Amino acid sequence: MAALAALISDPMPAARVAAAVSASGAAIKSDMRNPPDGS
C-alpha cells in the first residue's frame, strides 16, 4: 500500500490523516445532501 507507506514516512502523519478524514467526511455529507437522480 503506497498510501500507507507515505503516511508512515510522513513527518506529520496525524495531520495528514486528519485532513484526509475531514475531506472524505465533507464529500460524504455533500453526497447525502445531493442524492443522484433526485432519489
N, CA, C and O of each residue as an XYZ file, in Angstrom:
156
protein
N       0.848     -1.202      0.000
C       0.000      0.000      0.000
C       0.877      1.244      0.000
O       1.474      1.587      1.020
N       0.955      1.909     -1.126
C       1.790      3.111     -1.241
C       1.284      4.214     -0.317
O       2.075      4.939      0.287
N      -0.034      4.336     -0.213
C      -0.602      5.392      0.635
C      -0.210      5.167      2.093
O       0.145      6.111      2.799
N      -0.275      3.933      2.532
C       0.083      3.623      3.917
C       1.557      3.910      4.154
O       1.918      4.467      5.191
N       2.417      3.537      3.207
C       3.851      3.805      3.335
C       4.109      5.303      3.400
O       4.963      5.754      4.163
N       3.384      6.068      2.615
C       3.555      7.526      2.625
C       3.142      8.095      3.975
O       3.788      9.009      4.487
N       2.075      7.564      4.553
C       1.631      8.043      5.864
C       2.672      7.738      6.932
O       2.967      8.575      7.786
N       3.222      6.532      6.874
C       4.205      6.122      7.880
C       5.470      6.972      7.777
O       6.054      7.330      8.800
N       5.902      7.299      6.559
C       7.133      8.063      6.374
C       6.909      9.564      6.510
O       7.870     10.329      6.593
N       5.661      9.987      6.534
C       5.354     11.420      6.648
C       5.762     11.925      8.030
O       5.476     11.262      9.026
N       6.417     13.071      8.117
C       6.826     13.610      9.412
C       5.643     14.009     10.301
O       5.782     14.076     11.522
N       4.488     14.272      9.695
C       3.300     14.633     10.476
C       2.107     13.790     10.023
O       1.153     14.326      9.459
N       2.150     12.481     10.264
C       1.069     11.602      9.783
C      -0.292     11.944     10.373
O      -1.306     11.822      9.687
N      -0.331     12.367     11.622
C      -1.616     12.670     12.254
C      -2.327     13.802     11.517
O      -3.538     13.744     11.305
N      -1.580     14.820     11.132
C      -2.179     15.948     10.416
C      -2.700     15.495      9.059
O      -3.771     15.921      8.626
N      -1.940     14.628      8.386
C      -2.357     14.146      7.067
C      -3.607     13.280      7.191
O      -4.522     13.394      6.375
N      -3.652     12.430      8.188
C      -4.829     11.575      8.395
C      -6.042     12.439      8.713
O      -7.128     12.202      8.184
N      -5.866     13.437      9.573
C      -6.977     14.314      9.934
C      -7.511     15.037      8.702
O      -8.722     15.193      8.544
N      -6.607     15.477      7.831
C      -7.027     16.172      6.615
C      -7.796     15.221      5.702
O      -8.802     15.606      5.107
N      -7.325     13.985      5.591
C      -7.993     13.004      4.734
C      -9.383     12.672      5.270
O     -10.344     12.587      4.506
N      -9.484     12.487      6.582
C     -10.781     12.172      7.195
C     -11.741     13.341      7.019
O     -12.914     13.142      6.705
N     -11.246     14.554      7.219
C     -12.093     15.740      7.070
C     -12.603     15.848      5.639
O     -13.782     16.122      5.415
N     -11.712     15.631      4.667
C     -12.097     15.739      3.259
C     -13.116     14.663      2.893
O     -14.102     14.952      2.215
N     -12.888     13.423      3.336
C     -13.816     12.348      2.998
C     -15.155     12.560      3.692
O     -16.202     12.247      3.125
N     -15.132     13.085      4.908
C     -16.370     13.350      5.630
C     -17.192     14.410      4.920
O     -18.414     14.295      4.824
N     -16.522     15.445      4.419
C     -17.222     16.508      3.701
C     -17.821     15.959      2.412
O     -18.932     16.333      2.035
N     -17.093     15.076      1.734
C     -17.589     14.500      0.485
C     -18.828     13.648      0.746
O     -19.785     13.685     -0.028
N     -18.810     12.886      1.831
C     -19.960     12.042      2.168
C     -21.177     12.913      2.477
O     -22.280     12.613      2.021
N     -20.990     13.982      3.242
C     -22.106     14.871      3.569
C     -22.659     15.516      2.305
O     -23.872     15.664      2.160
N     -21.773     15.897      1.394
C     -22.204     16.523      0.147
C     -23.048     15.537     -0.661
O     -24.072     15.917     -1.229
N     -22.619     14.266     -0.714
C     -23.372     13.250     -1.447
C     -24.748     13.054     -0.818
O     -25.729     12.860     -1.536
N     -24.836     13.101      0.506
C     -26.120     12.903      1.174
C     -27.058     14.075      0.890
O     -28.265     13.881      0.745
N     -26.510     15.290      0.808
C     -27.343     16.461      0.557
C     -27.823     16.496     -0.897
O     -28.891     17.029     -1.196
N     -27.018     15.920     -1.794
C     -27.354     15.974     -3.222
C     -27.428     14.559     -3.798
O     -26.537     14.144     -4.539
N     -28.488     13.816     -3.459
C     -28.599     12.446     -3.966
C     -28.744     12.438     -5.483
O     -29.423     13.302     -6.038
N     -28.120     11.479     -6.163
C     -28.210     11.412     -7.626
C     -29.629     11.134     -8.104
O     -30.375     10.401     -7.456
N     -29.997     11.718     -9.235
C     -31.312     11.495     -9.852
C     -32.462     11.907     -8.930
O     -33.596     11.473     -9.135
N     -32.195     12.721     -7.937
C     -33.248     13.217     -7.056
C     -33.969     12.127     -6.297
O     -35.121     12.309     -5.903
N     -33.307     10.984     -6.080
C     -33.962      9.885     -5.378
C     -33.728      9.965     -3.886
O     -34.211      9.114     -3.139
